[in-house]
Amino acid sequence: MLSDLLRPLSSDLADAFADTPTPVPLRDDHIAFFDRPLPDLGDSSTRVVILVGPEATGAQSALHALADHLGAPVANTWGAKGIYPWDDPHHIGTCGLQRDDFSLLGFGEFDVVLMLGIDDLEAKPDRSTCRKIEEMRPYALDQLRSASTPRPMVSQPNQLYTRMAAIAQPGYVDDSYPRHPARAVMDLKQSLGPGTRVTAQPGLAGLWIARTFPTDRMGSVIVPAVDRPGIGAAVGLVSAAQGADTVGVVQGPVDDVTAEVMRVAHHHELPLRLEVWDDDVDWSRTANLIAAAGPVVAWT
């Protein structure tokens, strides 16, 4: 639990986050053992798409080998951002944030949706709209690869990626003020050191970072799957205590828990800074995301 990692720093913060799960990148026990028969992925004509959740991030190399073997495109929930770099050919998008994500990804057009390491707190595709869903927990990916028929790469544009790119790419270079949220994301990205981690508060700040931050490495972005006051900064505090240079992003105004987190970080001289997005960001642009992919379903 997050409280266990906060207690050495502040008993008050630990109490505030009692029974709150710890995001996977901050845990050292996220290897989940394979506990069911290998999924049936059909023959070489069976088209497979892979959906990756945070519990699979510890098996990144084995996952990449499996995706190469199956010729499978890979989508990730927001808890698994960075499983592929944003511009990798296998990567087709971050999903589970909005109602229409999975349908826009075209999951219903594949023969099998293979779900790996999904967090129950994050959204899942509707089984009624998919031909077949196979779910497994890592780590038997090498065995699954050995037992599966190889197949050529499936290259299929999807509407989620296309629609989000149409919002984010112009937004990254938008010079208007208040800033386009995607511009705020890009400004943040360009301000980071090579090893800096970003944590964000669920809500509008977390939505735009989870949706549009161009992630290039695993664990570089954490947006918690549960919404608690100050949790984005609290996760950042734990990250900094573990030695990572960290930036916590919150939508202003700063709440009391976040203020206490920063006080504790300063007291312990931890590498955590806070970036507050307030009236300098044009949050009305969120309507464009909703028009593109439906209402937000994360953190509900």
Buried (B, 14 or more C-beta within 10 A) or exposed (E): EBBEBBBEBBEEBBEBBEEBBBBBBBBEEBEBEBEEEBBEBBEEEBBBBBBBBBBBBBBBEBBBBBBEBBBBBBBBBBBBBBBBEBEEEBBBBBBBBBBBBBBBBBBBBBBBBBBBBBBEBBBBBEEEEBBBBBBBBBBBBEEBBEEBEEBEEBEEEBBBBEBBEEBBEEBBEBEEEBBBBBBBBBEBBEEBEEEBBBBBBBBBBBBBBBBBBEBBEBBBBBBBBBBBBBBBBBBBBBBBBBEBBBBBBBBEEBBEBBBBBBEBBEEBEBBBBBBBBEEEBBBEBBEBBBEBBBEBBBBE
